[in-house]
Amino acid sequence: MSEEILINITPMESRVAIVENGVLQEVHVERTQKRGIVGNIYKGKVVRVLPGMQAAFVDIGLSRAAFIHAAEIATSNGQPAESISGLVHEGQSLIVQVTKDPIGSKGARLTTDLSIPSRYLVYMPHSEHVGVSLKIDSEAERERLKQLMQQTLEEQQLADEGGFIIRTAAEGVGADEILADILYLHRLWQQVEQQIKTCSTPHLIYEDLSLALRTLRDLVNERTEKIRIDSRETLQKAELFVAELMPEIREQLEHYPGERPIFDLYGIEDELQKALERKVPLKSGGYLVVDPTEAMTTIDVNTGAFVGHRNLEETIFKTNLEAALAIARQLRLRNLGGIIIIDFIDMADEEHQRQVLRTLERQLERDHAKSNIIGITELGLVQMTRKRTRESLSQILCEPCSTCQGRGLLRTAETICYEIFREILREARAFQAEGYMVLASQSVIDRLLDEESGNVADLETFIERPIKFQVETMYSQEQYDVVLL
């Protein structure tokens, strides 16, 4: 399977698209004024301790205080503390790292367990453990990497200066690459330590790489054939970064100088628009309906126009198989995280159920975010989780509708008319007026003058006052005012 990484840079934002066999699979967007802060290290100040929640709020210099749970605060003896009050107090300085960006109304999530990633390793300055990524399946390879790591650390006399996790990308690499990463991370940590000693509170001590360089570090793999960048300046930064940390991918880097925007060339702008829609069509004629909510994301599978050629069970099985492929892609493309509930079309055959689940699992193996399929509930729903660290695509690109306030529904013109009648009755009982002027949208005024004209006449008779109407073109269907004349 071939993979291309496209990097589009403008002064306002950076965007990365991962294209597999010509099909867009993943998009990352970073706005210059709203850069993600996951991985950043801050010198913060504890502003509030919450014993009931075993947590604390920490000021790290953002508009909202960040949140840290007691379990995320390292103790000097390595043992868990009995209470948050025994770990921190108000006014205390704390060196913390962001594990989750602020999302919606929630502040950033923090830990004191610091880690700094490079190409093949993650350095943990406050640990002595050497671990290997669980995604490296071969026991022999895991053991080889562990021994190589221990040997390199001892040769450099760095065995007692922090722990490491060997990343998935390290599979098959030799001693030289491991050594280069160790030295790079130690240089970086020395700079961080110097900052910790001298800076005030709150203060940003270490900032993770820009999106373009993070992409090179974290998303390039053996399937990546090309990395096309449409900015010469970013290409130069990438070349310097690659020369120091990952020289083996130098040949994949390529400047895209074309007049036509790089995302247009690959049809990515169209795919981005589709990724914001609720309905996802399947080639067979079936479709998915994707509904993200505060608590979870639900995905419903429907056969739609697909009737199959043999029998109903076969039709359902084929639709569900196609849906499993599409769902895995949509989770990556939309960057949906947290709890996900999938309502596949009910399958009577257990072997069909197993194959659909296996297809979904296989497709998610290429996903960079960790996911876990729990299984099928008694109601036939598939439960799964996908790790959420950054905002979803729709949270980055969209905002709740100002008309419906994110409900996705509008009260009907009929409902608004009856609300207006009740409001006029309230006003008539409370105030003496010569008459009433109703200001509302075109659709509501049209209904008041047509279908509801009999009710308006009855109301005028009852309150013994005239009612006038005026269209306000800027009003939404739910907006209205009743003015005393």
The 8 nearest C-alpha neighbors of each residue, nearest first, counted from 0:
[[1, 20, 222, 2, 19, 223, 224, 221],
 [2, 0, 222, 20, 19, 224, 223, 3],
 [1, 3, 19, 223, 222, 18, 224, 20],
 [2, 4, 225, 18, 223, 224, 226, 17],
 [3, 5, 226, 17, 16, 225, 227, 18],
 [4, 6, 227, 16, 15, 226, 228, 3],
 [5, 7, 15, 228, 14, 227, 8, 229],
 [6, 8, 14, 229, 13, 228, 15, 5],
 [9, 7, 13, 230, 12, 6, 14, 229],
 [8, 10, 11, 12, 13, 7, 230, 14],
 [9, 11, 12, 8, 31, 13, 30, 32],
 [12, 10, 31, 9, 30, 13, 32, 8],
 [13, 11, 30, 31, 9, 29, 10, 8],
 [12, 14, 8, 29, 7, 28, 9, 30],
 [15, 13, 28, 7, 27, 6, 29, 8],
 [14, 16, 6, 27, 26, 5, 7, 28],
 [17, 15, 26, 5, 25, 4, 18, 27],
 [18, 16, 4, 25, 24, 23, 3, 26],
 [17, 19, 23, 3, 22, 21, 2, 24],
 [20, 18, 2, 22, 21, 1, 23, 3],
 [21, 19, 1, 22, 2, 0, 18, 3],
 [20, 22, 19, 18, 23, 265, 2, 3],
 [23, 21, 18, 19, 20, 24, 17, 265],
 [22, 24, 18, 17, 25, 19, 21, 16],
 [25, 23, 332, 18, 17, 328, 22, 331],
 [24, 26, 332, 17, 331, 16, 23, 27],
 [27, 25, 16, 15, 332, 17, 28, 24],
 [26, 28, 15, 14, 16, 29, 25, 392],
 [29, 27, 14, 13, 30, 15, 26, 12],
 [28, 30, 13, 12, 34, 31, 14, 210],
 [29, 31, 12, 33, 32, 34, 11, 13],
 [30, 32, 12, 11, 33, 34, 29, 10],
 [31, 33, 30, 34, 11, 12, 29, 35],
 [34, 32, 30, 31, 35, 29, 36, 12],
 [33, 35, 29, 30, 31, 32, 36, 209],
 [34, 36, 37, 100, 33, 29, 389, 30],
 [35, 37, 39, 100, 38, 34, 97, 207],
 [38, 36, 97, 98, 39, 99, 100, 35],
 [39, 37, 97, 207, 96, 36, 98, 40],
 [38, 40, 206, 36, 205, 207, 37, 96],
 [41, 39, 96, 205, 204, 95, 203, 38],
 [42, 40, 203, 204, 95, 202, 43, 94],
 [41, 43, 94, 202, 201, 200, 93, 95],
 [44, 42, 59, 201, 93, 58, 92, 41],
 [43, 45, 92, 58, 57, 91, 90, 93],
 [46, 44, 57, 89, 90, 91, 47, 56],
 [47, 45, 89, 57, 56, 90, 44, 58],
 [46, 48, 56, 55, 89, 45, 49, 57],
 [47, 49, 55, 50, 54, 56, 89, 88],
 [48, 50, 54, 55, 52, 51, 53, 47],
 [51, 49, 53, 52, 83, 48, 84, 54],
 [50, 52, 49, 53, 54, 48, 83, 82],
 [51, 53, 54, 50, 49, 68, 55, 83],
 [54, 52, 50, 83, 69, 51, 49, 68],
 [53, 55, 68, 49, 52, 69, 67, 83],
 [56, 54, 48, 67, 49, 47, 66, 57],
 [55, 57, 66, 47, 65, 46, 64, 45],
 [56, 58, 45, 65, 44, 64, 46, 43],
 [57, 59, 64, 44, 43, 60, 65, 45],
 [60, 58, 43, 201, 61, 57, 41, 202],
 [59, 61, 201, 58, 202, 62, 43, 64],
 [62, 60, 63, 59, 64, 58, 65, 106],
 [61, 63, 64, 60, 58, 59, 106, 65],
 [64, 62, 61, 106, 65, 58, 107, 60],
 [63, 65, 58, 57, 56, 106, 61, 66],
 [66, 64, 107, 106, 57, 56, 108, 58],
 [67, 65, 56, 108, 55, 109, 107, 57],
 [68, 66, 109, 55, 54, 108, 110, 56],
 [67, 69, 54, 70, 71, 53, 55, 66],
 [68, 70, 83, 54, 71, 72, 53, 67],
 [69, 71, 68, 72, 79, 73, 80, 67],
 [72, 70, 110, 69, 68, 111, 73, 67],
 [73, 71, 111, 69, 70, 110, 74, 112],
 [72, 74, 111, 112, 71, 77, 75, 70],
 [75, 73, 77, 76, 78, 72, 79, 80],
 [74, 76, 77, 73, 78, 79, 125, 72],
 [77, 75, 78, 74, 73, 79, 80, 125],
 [76, 78, 74, 75, 73, 79, 80, 126],
 [77, 79, 76, 74, 80, 75, 73, 81],
 [78, 80, 81, 77, 74, 70, 73, 69],
 [81, 79, 82, 78, 85, 86, 74, 83],
 [80, 82, 79, 85, 83, 84, 86, 69],
 [81, 83, 84, 85, 80, 53, 86, 50],
 [82, 84, 86, 53, 69, 85, 50, 54],
 [85, 83, 82, 86, 87, 88, 50, 48],
 [84, 86, 83, 82, 87, 80, 81, 88],
 [85, 87, 83, 84, 80, 82, 88, 72],
 [88, 86, 84, 85, 83, 91, 89, 45],
 [89, 87, 91, 90, 84, 48, 45, 86],
 [90, 88, 45, 46, 91, 47, 48, 87],
 [89, 91, 45, 44, 46, 88, 92, 47],
 [92, 90, 45, 44, 89, 88, 93, 87],
 [93, 91, 44, 43, 45, 90, 42, 94],
 [92, 94, 43, 42, 44, 95, 91, 45],
 [95, 93, 42, 41, 43, 111, 92, 40],
 [96, 94, 111, 41, 110, 40, 93, 109],
 [95, 97, 40, 110, 109, 39, 113, 38],
 [96, 98, 109, 37, 38, 39, 99, 108],
 [97, 99, 37, 109, 108, 38, 96, 388],
 [100, 98, 388, 108, 107, 37, 97, 389],
 [99, 101, 107, 389, 37, 36, 102, 388],
 [100, 102, 107, 106, 105, 99, 103, 108],
 [103, 101, 105, 100, 390, 104, 106, 107],
 [102, 104, 105, 101, 394, 106, 390, 293],
 [103, 105, 102, 106, 101, 63, 107, 293],
 [106, 104, 102, 103, 101, 107, 63, 65],
 [105, 107, 101, 65, 63, 64, 66, 108],
 [106, 108, 101, 65, 100, 99, 66, 109],
 [109, 107, 99, 66, 98, 97, 65, 67],
 [110, 108, 97, 67, 96, 98, 66, 95],
 [109, 111, 71, 112, 96, 95, 72, 67],
 [110, 112, 95, 72, 113, 73, 96, 94],
 [113, 111, 110, 73, 114, 71, 72, 125],
 [112, 114, 111, 123, 96, 124, 115, 95],
 [113, 115, 123, 122, 121, 116, 112, 124],
 [114, 116, 122, 121, 123, 117, 113, 184],
 [117, 115, 121, 120, 122, 114, 118, 184],
 [116, 118, 120, 119, 121, 180, 216, 115],
 [117, 119, 216, 120, 244, 217, 116, 180],
 [120, 118, 169, 166, 168, 117, 165, 180],
 [121, 119, 165, 166, 117, 164, 116, 118],
 [120, 122, 116, 164, 163, 115, 117, 114],
 [121, 123, 163, 115, 114, 162, 116, 124],
 [124, 122, 114, 162, 126, 125, 161, 163],
 [125, 123, 161, 126, 122, 162, 113, 160],
 [126, 124, 123, 161, 112, 127, 113, 162],
 [127, 125, 162, 161, 123, 128, 124, 163],
 [128, 126, 162, 161, 129, 159, 125, 160],
 [127, 129, 162, 126, 130, 163, 161, 164],
 [130, 128, 163, 162, 164, 127, 131, 145],
 [129, 131, 164, 165, 128, 163, 132, 145],
 [130, 132, 165, 164, 133, 141, 166, 129],
 [133, 131, 166, 134, 167, 135, 165, 130],
 [134, 132, 135, 131, 136, 167, 166, 130],
 [133, 135, 132, 136, 167, 166, 131, 137],
 [136, 134, 133, 132, 167, 137, 141, 170],
 [135, 137, 134, 138, 133, 141, 140, 132],
 [138, 136, 140, 139, 135, 141, 142, 134],
 [137, 139, 141, 140, 142, 136, 135, 143],
 [138, 140, 142, 137, 141, 143, 144, 136],
 [141, 139, 143, 137, 142, 138, 144, 170],
 [142, 140, 138, 144, 139, 143, 145, 137],
 [141, 143, 145, 139, 140, 144, 146, 138],
 [144, 142, 140, 146, 145, 141, 147, 139],
 [145, 143, 147, 141, 142, 146, 148, 140],
 [144, 146, 142, 148, 147, 143, 141, 149],
 [145, 147, 149, 143, 148, 144, 150, 142],
 [148, 146, 144, 150, 145, 149, 143, 151],
 [147, 149, 145, 151, 146, 150, 144, 152],
 [150, 148, 146, 152, 151, 147, 153, 145],
 [149, 151, 147, 153, 148, 152, 146, 154],
 [152, 150, 154, 148, 153, 149, 147, 155],
 [153, 151, 158, 157, 155, 149, 154, 150],
 [154, 152, 156, 150, 158, 155, 151, 157],
 [153, 155, 151, 156, 152, 150, 157, 158],
 [154, 156, 152, 157, 153, 151, 158, 150],
 [157, 155, 153, 154, 158, 152, 159, 151],
 [156, 158, 152, 160, 155, 159, 153, 154],
 [157, 159, 152, 153, 160, 156, 149, 161],
 [160, 158, 157, 161, 127, 156, 162, 152],
 [161, 159, 157, 158, 124, 162, 127, 126],
 [160, 162, 124, 127, 126, 123, 125, 159],
 [161, 163, 127, 128, 126, 123, 129, 122],
 [164, 162, 122, 129, 121, 123, 165, 128],
 [163, 165, 130, 121, 131, 129, 120, 166],
 [164, 166, 131, 120, 132, 119, 130, 163],
 [167, 165, 119, 132, 120, 168, 169, 164],
 [166, 168, 169, 132, 135, 170, 134, 165],
 [167, 169, 166, 170, 119, 220, 118, 165],
 [170, 168, 119, 167, 172, 166, 171, 165],
 [169, 171, 168, 172, 167, 135, 140, 144],
 [170, 172, 169, 173, 140, 144, 168, 143],
 [173, 171, 169, 170, 176, 174, 177, 175],
 [172, 174, 175, 176, 177, 171, 147, 169],
 [173, 175, 177, 176, 178, 147, 172, 151],
 [176, 174, 178, 177, 173, 179, 172, 180],
 [175, 177, 179, 178, 174, 173, 180, 172],
 [176, 178, 174, 180, 175, 179, 181, 173],
 [177, 179, 181, 175, 180, 176, 174, 182],
 [180, 178, 176, 182, 177, 181, 183, 175],
 [181, 179, 183, 177, 178, 182, 184, 176],
 [180, 182, 178, 184, 183, 179, 185, 177],
 [183, 181, 185, 179, 184, 180, 186, 178],
 [184, 182, 180, 186, 181, 185, 179, 187],
 [185, 183, 187, 181, 186, 182, 180, 188],
 [184, 186, 188, 182, 187, 183, 189, 181],
 [187, 185, 189, 183, 184, 188, 182, 190],
 [186, 188, 184, 190, 185, 189, 183, 191],
 [189, 187, 191, 185, 190, 186, 184, 192],
 [188, 190, 192, 186, 191, 187, 185, 193],
 [189, 191, 193, 187, 188, 192, 194, 186],
 [190, 192, 188, 194, 189, 193, 195, 204],
 [193, 191, 195, 189, 194, 190, 188, 196],
 [192, 194, 190, 196, 191, 195, 189, 197],
 [193, 195, 191, 197, 192, 196, 198, 204],
 [196, 194, 192, 193, 197, 198, 191, 204],
 [197, 195, 193, 194, 198, 192, 191, 199],
 [196, 198, 194, 195, 193, 199, 192, 200],
 [199, 197, 194, 195, 196, 202, 200, 42],
 [198, 200, 202, 201, 197, 42, 195, 196],
 [201, 199, 202, 42, 43, 44, 198, 92],
 [200, 202, 43, 59, 42, 60, 199, 44],
 [201, 203, 200, 42, 41, 204, 199, 59],
 [204, 202, 41, 205, 40, 42, 206, 201],
 [205, 203, 41, 40, 194, 202, 191, 42],
 [206, 204, 40, 39, 203, 191, 207, 41],
 [207, 205, 39, 208, 40, 204, 203, 38],
 [206, 208, 39, 38, 205, 209, 36, 37],
 [207, 209, 213, 212, 206, 210, 211, 38],
 [208, 210, 212, 211, 213, 207, 214, 34],
 [209, 211, 213, 212, 214, 208, 29, 13],
 [210, 212, 214, 209, 213, 215, 6, 15],
 [213, 211, 215, 214, 209, 210, 208, 216],
 [214, 212, 216, 210, 215, 208, 211, 217],
 [213, 215, 218, 211, 212, 217, 216, 210],
 [216, 214, 212, 213, 219, 217, 218, 211],
 [215, 217, 213, 118, 214, 212, 218, 117],
 [218, 216, 214, 215, 213, 219, 118, 168],
 [217, 219, 214, 215, 216, 220, 367, 213],
 [218, 220, 215, 223, 217, 216, 214, 221],
 [221, 219, 222, 223, 218, 168, 217, 2],
 [220, 222, 223, 219, 224, 168, 2, 1],
 [223, 221, 220, 1, 2, 224, 0, 219],
 [224, 222, 2, 220, 221, 3, 225, 219],
 [223, 225, 3, 2, 251, 222, 1, 226],
 [226, 224, 251, 3, 223, 227, 4, 252],
 [225, 227, 4, 252, 251, 5, 3, 253],
 [226, 228, 253, 5, 254, 255, 6, 225],
 [229, 227, 6, 254, 255, 230, 5, 234],
 [228, 230, 255, 7, 254, 256, 6, 8],
 [231, 229, 233, 232, 228, 8, 234, 254],
 [232, 230, 234, 233, 235, 229, 254, 228],
 [231, 233, 235, 234, 230, 236, 237, 229],
 [232, 234, 236, 230, 235, 231, 237, 228],
 [233, 235, 237, 231, 232, 236, 238, 230],
 [236, 234, 238, 232, 237, 233, 231, 239],
 [237, 235, 233, 239, 238, 234, 240, 232],
 [236, 238, 234, 240, 235, 239, 241, 233],
 [237, 239, 235, 241, 240, 236, 242, 234],
 [240, 238, 242, 236, 237, 241, 235, 243],
 [241, 239, 237, 243, 238, 242, 244, 236],
 [240, 242, 245, 238, 244, 246, 243, 239],
 [243, 241, 246, 239, 240, 244, 238, 245],
 [244, 242, 240, 241, 245, 239, 246, 179],
 [243, 245, 241, 242, 240, 246, 118, 180],
 [244, 246, 241, 247, 242, 248, 243, 118],
 [247, 245, 242, 241, 249, 248, 244, 243],
 [246, 248, 245, 249, 250, 241, 242, 251],
 [249, 247, 251, 250, 246, 245, 252, 241],
 [248, 250, 246, 251, 252, 247, 241, 238],
 [251, 249, 248, 252, 247, 253, 225, 246],
 [250, 252, 225, 248, 249, 226, 224, 253],
 [253, 251, 226, 250, 249, 227, 225, 254],
 [252, 254, 227, 226, 228, 251, 255, 225],
 [253, 255, 228, 227, 229, 256, 234, 231],
 [254, 256, 229, 228, 257, 227, 253, 261],
 [257, 255, 254, 229, 258, 230, 231, 228],
 [258, 256, 259, 255, 260, 261, 229, 254],
 [259, 257, 260, 256, 261, 255, 264, 229],
 [258, 260, 257, 261, 264, 263, 262, 256],
 [261, 259, 263, 262, 258, 264, 257, 229],
 [260, 262, 264, 263, 259, 265, 7, 229],
 [263, 261, 267, 264, 265, 260, 268, 266],
 [264, 262, 266, 260, 265, 261, 267, 268],
 [263, 265, 261, 262, 266, 260, 259, 267],
 [264, 266, 263, 262, 267, 261, 21, 268],
 [267, 265, 263, 264, 268, 269, 262, 270],
 [266, 268, 270, 262, 269, 265, 263, 271],
 [267, 269, 271, 270, 266, 263, 262, 272],
 [270, 268, 272, 267, 271, 266, 273, 263],
 [269, 271, 267, 273, 272, 268, 274, 266],
 [272, 270, 274, 268, 269, 273, 267, 275],
 [271, 273, 269, 270, 274, 275, 268, 276],
 [272, 274, 270, 275, 271, 276, 269, 279],
 [275, 273, 271, 272, 276, 270, 333, 332],
 [274, 276, 273, 272, 393, 277, 271, 333],
 [277, 275, 273, 274, 278, 272, 279, 289],
 [278, 276, 289, 288, 290, 279, 275, 287],
 [277, 279, 288, 276, 287, 280, 289, 286],
 [278, 280, 287, 286, 288, 281, 277, 276],
 [281, 279, 286, 285, 278, 287, 282, 284],
 [280, 282, 286, 285, 283, 284, 279, 322],
 [283, 281, 284, 280, 285, 321, 286, 305],
 [282, 284, 281, 285, 305, 318, 304, 321],
 [285, 283, 305, 304, 282, 281, 303, 286],
 [286, 284, 302, 303, 281, 301, 283, 305],
 [285, 287, 280, 281, 301, 279, 300, 303],
 [288, 286, 300, 279, 299, 278, 301, 289],
 [287, 289, 278, 299, 277, 298, 279, 290],
 [290, 288, 298, 277, 297, 287, 278, 291],
 [289, 291, 297, 296, 298, 292, 277, 288],
 [290, 292, 296, 295, 297, 289, 293, 335],
 [293, 291, 295, 294, 296, 290, 297, 289],
 [292, 294, 295, 291, 296, 103, 337, 338],
 [295, 293, 292, 296, 338, 337, 291, 339],
 [294, 296, 338, 292, 339, 293, 291, 337],
 [297, 295, 291, 339, 290, 292, 340, 338],
 [296, 298, 340, 290, 339, 341, 289, 291],
 [299, 297, 289, 341, 288, 342, 340, 290],
 [298, 300, 342, 288, 287, 341, 343, 297],
 [299, 301, 287, 343, 342, 344, 286, 298],
 [302, 300, 286, 303, 285, 287, 299, 344],
 [303, 301, 285, 305, 304, 318, 286, 284],
 [302, 304, 285, 301, 305, 284, 286, 306],
 [303, 305, 284, 285, 306, 302, 283, 286],
 [304, 306, 284, 302, 303, 285, 283, 307],
 [307, 305, 304, 314, 308, 302, 311, 303],
 [308, 306, 314, 305, 309, 310, 311, 313],
 [307, 309, 310, 306, 314, 313, 311, 305],
 [310, 308, 307, 313, 311, 314, 312, 306],
 [311, 309, 313, 312, 314, 308, 307, 306],
 [310, 312, 314, 313, 315, 309, 307, 306],
 [313, 311, 315, 314, 310, 316, 346, 347],
 [312, 314, 316, 311, 315, 310, 317, 309],
 [315, 313, 307, 311, 317, 312, 316, 318],
 [314, 316, 312, 318, 313, 317, 319, 311],
 [317, 315, 313, 319, 318, 314, 312, 320],
 [318, 316, 320, 314, 319, 315, 313, 321],
 [319, 317, 315, 321, 320, 316, 322, 314],
 [318, 320, 322, 316, 321, 317, 323, 315],
 [321, 319, 317, 323, 322, 355, 318, 316],
 [320, 322, 318, 324, 319, 323, 317, 325],
 [321, 323, 319, 325, 320, 324, 326, 318],
 [322, 324, 359, 326, 320, 321, 325, 319],
 [325, 323, 321, 322, 327, 326, 359, 328],
 [324, 326, 322, 328, 323, 327, 329, 321],
 [327, 325, 329, 323, 328, 324, 322, 330],
 [328, 326, 330, 324, 325, 329, 363, 362],
 [329, 327, 325, 331, 326, 330, 24, 332],
 [328, 330, 332, 326, 331, 327, 333, 325],
 [331, 329, 335, 327, 334, 333, 328, 332],
 [332, 330, 334, 328, 329, 25, 333, 24],
 [331, 333, 25, 329, 24, 334, 330, 26],
 [332, 334, 392, 335, 330, 331, 329, 391],
 [335, 333, 391, 331, 330, 332, 392, 336],
 [336, 334, 330, 333, 391, 331, 337, 387],
 [335, 337, 387, 385, 386, 334, 338, 384],
 [336, 338, 385, 384, 387, 386, 295, 339],
 [339, 337, 384, 295, 383, 296, 336, 340],
 [338, 340, 296, 383, 384, 295, 297, 382],
 [341, 339, 297, 382, 381, 298, 296, 383],
 [342, 340, 298, 381, 380, 297, 343, 299],
 [341, 343, 299, 380, 300, 298, 344, 381],
 [342, 344, 300, 341, 345, 319, 299, 380],
 [343, 345, 300, 346, 315, 342, 301, 319],
 [346, 344, 343, 379, 347, 315, 342, 352],
 [347, 345, 348, 344, 352, 351, 312, 315],
 [346, 348, 349, 345, 312, 351, 352, 350],
 [347, 349, 351, 350, 346, 352, 312, 353],
 [350, 348, 352, 351, 353, 347, 346, 354],
 [349, 351, 353, 352, 348, 354, 355, 347],
 [352, 350, 354, 348, 349, 353, 355, 316],
 [353, 351, 349, 355, 350, 354, 356, 346],
 [354, 352, 350, 356, 351, 355, 357, 349],
 [355, 353, 357, 351, 356, 352, 358, 350],
 [354, 356, 358, 352, 320, 357, 353, 351],
 [357, 355, 359, 353, 358, 354, 360, 352],
 [356, 358, 354, 360, 359, 355, 361, 353],
 [359, 357, 355, 361, 356, 360, 354, 362],
 [358, 360, 323, 356, 362, 357, 361, 363],
 [361, 359, 357, 363, 358, 362, 356, 364],
 [362, 360, 358, 364, 363, 359, 357, 365],
 [361, 363, 359, 364, 360, 327, 358, 365],
 [362, 364, 366, 360, 365, 361, 327, 359],
 [363, 365, 361, 362, 366, 360, 367, 370],
 [366, 364, 363, 362, 367, 361, 368, 327],
 [365, 367, 363, 368, 364, 331, 369, 362],
 [366, 368, 365, 369, 218, 364, 331, 363],
 [367, 369, 366, 386, 370, 385, 387, 331],
 [370, 368, 386, 385, 367, 371, 366, 384],
 [371, 369, 385, 384, 386, 368, 372, 383],
 [370, 372, 384, 383, 373, 385, 369, 360],
 [371, 373, 383, 374, 382, 384, 370, 360],
 [374, 372, 383, 382, 371, 375, 381, 384],
 [375, 373, 381, 372, 382, 376, 383, 356],
 [374, 376, 381, 380, 379, 382, 377, 373],
 [377, 375, 379, 380, 378, 381, 374, 382],
 [378, 376, 379, 375, 380, 381, 374, 382],
 [377, 379, 376, 380, 375, 381, 342, 345],
 [378, 380, 376, 377, 375, 345, 381, 342],
 [381, 379, 342, 376, 375, 378, 341, 382],
 [382, 380, 375, 341, 374, 340, 376, 342],
 [383, 381, 340, 373, 374, 339, 372, 380],
 [384, 382, 372, 339, 373, 371, 338, 340],
 [383, 385, 338, 371, 337, 370, 339, 372],
 [386, 384, 370, 336, 337, 369, 387, 371],
 [385, 387, 369, 336, 368, 337, 370, 388],
 [386, 388, 336, 337, 389, 385, 335, 390],
 [387, 389, 99, 100, 386, 98, 390, 37],
 [390, 388, 100, 387, 99, 391, 35, 102],
 [389, 391, 394, 102, 395, 392, 388, 100],
 [390, 392, 334, 394, 393, 335, 333, 395],
 [391, 393, 333, 395, 394, 334, 396, 390],
 [394, 392, 396, 397, 395, 391, 275, 333],
 [395, 393, 391, 392, 397, 396, 390, 398],
 [396, 394, 392, 393, 397, 390, 391, 28],
 [395, 397, 393, 394, 392, 398, 275, 391],
 [398, 396, 393, 394, 395, 399, 392, 275],
 [397, 399, 400, 394, 396, 393, 395, 405],
 [400, 398, 405, 404, 401, 397, 403, 406],
 [401, 399, 404, 405, 402, 403, 398, 407],
 [402, 400, 404, 403, 399, 405, 398, 475],
 [403, 401, 400, 404, 475, 477, 409, 476],
 [402, 404, 405, 406, 400, 409, 401, 408],
 [405, 403, 401, 400, 406, 402, 399, 407],
 [404, 406, 399, 400, 403, 407, 401, 402],
 [407, 405, 408, 403, 404, 409, 400, 399],
 [406, 408, 405, 403, 409, 404, 400, 399],
 [409, 407, 406, 403, 410, 405, 404, 411],
 [410, 408, 403, 411, 407, 477, 476, 402],
 [409, 411, 414, 477, 412, 408, 415, 476],
 [412, 410, 414, 413, 409, 415, 476, 477],
 [411, 413, 443, 415, 414, 416, 442, 410],
 [414, 412, 416, 411, 415, 417, 446, 443],
 [413, 415, 411, 417, 416, 412, 410, 418],
 [416, 414, 418, 412, 417, 413, 419, 411],
 [417, 415, 419, 413, 418, 414, 412, 420],
 [416, 418, 420, 419, 414, 415, 421, 413],
 [419, 417, 415, 421, 416, 420, 422, 414],
 [418, 420, 422, 416, 417, 421, 415, 423],
 [421, 419, 417, 423, 422, 418, 424, 416],
 [422, 420, 424, 418, 419, 423, 425, 417],
 [421, 423, 419, 425, 424, 420, 418, 426],
 [424, 422, 426, 420, 425, 421, 427, 419],
 [425, 423, 427, 421, 422, 426, 428, 420],
 [424, 426, 422, 428, 423, 427, 429, 421],
 [425, 427, 423, 429, 424, 428, 430, 422],
 [428, 426, 424, 425, 429, 430, 423, 431],
 [429, 427, 425, 426, 430, 424, 431, 423],
 [428, 430, 426, 427, 425, 431, 424, 432],
 [431, 429, 427, 426, 428, 432, 483, 425],
 [430, 432, 427, 433, 429, 428, 426, 483],
 [433, 431, 434, 483, 484, 430, 427, 435],
 [432, 434, 484, 464, 431, 435, 483, 465],
 [435, 433, 465, 484, 464, 432, 466, 483],
 [436, 434, 466, 483, 484, 482, 467, 437],
 [435, 437, 467, 482, 468, 481, 466, 483],
 [436, 438, 481, 468, 480, 467, 469, 439],
 [439, 437, 469, 480, 479, 470, 471, 468],
 [438, 440, 479, 470, 471, 444, 478, 443],
 [439, 441, 474, 471, 443, 476, 470, 442],
 [440, 442, 444, 470, 443, 445, 439, 472],
 [443, 441, 445, 440, 444, 446, 412, 476],
 [442, 444, 412, 446, 445, 440, 441, 447],
 [443, 445, 447, 441, 446, 442, 439, 448],
 [446, 444, 442, 448, 443, 447, 441, 449],
 [445, 447, 449, 443, 450, 444, 448, 451],
 [448, 446, 451, 444, 445, 449, 452, 443],
 [449, 447, 452, 445, 446, 444, 451, 450],
 [448, 450, 446, 452, 451, 447, 445, 453],
 [451, 449, 446, 452, 447, 448, 453, 445],
 [450, 452, 447, 454, 453, 449, 446, 455],
 [453, 451, 448, 455, 449, 454, 447, 450],
 [454, 452, 456, 455, 451, 457, 450, 449],
 [453, 455, 457, 451, 456, 452, 458, 447],
 [454, 456, 452, 458, 453, 457, 459, 451],
 [457, 455, 459, 453, 454, 458, 452, 460],
 [458, 456, 454, 460, 455, 459, 461, 453],
 [457, 459, 461, 455, 460, 456, 454, 462],
 [460, 458, 456, 462, 464, 461, 463, 457],
 [459, 461, 463, 457, 458, 462, 456, 464],
 [460, 462, 458, 459, 463, 457, 464, 456],
 [463, 461, 459, 464, 460, 458, 427, 424],
 [464, 462, 460, 459, 461, 465, 458, 434],
 [463, 465, 434, 459, 462, 433, 466, 460],
 [466, 464, 434, 459, 435, 467, 463, 433],
 [467, 465, 435, 434, 436, 459, 464, 468],
 [468, 466, 436, 435, 437, 465, 469, 434],
 [467, 469, 437, 436, 438, 444, 470, 466],
 [470, 468, 438, 437, 471, 439, 467, 436],
 [469, 471, 441, 439, 440, 438, 472, 444],
 [472, 470, 440, 439, 474, 473, 438, 469],
 [471, 473, 474, 440, 470, 441, 475, 439],
 [472, 474, 471, 475, 440, 470, 439, 478],
 [475, 473, 440, 471, 478, 472, 439, 476],
 [474, 476, 478, 477, 440, 402, 473, 439],
 [475, 477, 440, 478, 474, 412, 443, 442],
 [478, 476, 475, 410, 415, 479, 409, 402],
 [479, 477, 475, 474, 476, 439, 440, 480],
 [478, 480, 439, 438, 477, 481, 437, 474],
 [481, 479, 438, 437, 482, 439, 478, 436],
 [480, 482, 437, 436, 438, 435, 483, 479],
 [483, 481, 436, 435, 480, 437, 484, 438],
 [482, 484, 435, 432, 434, 436, 481, 433],
 [483, 434, 435, 433, 432, 482, 436, 466]]
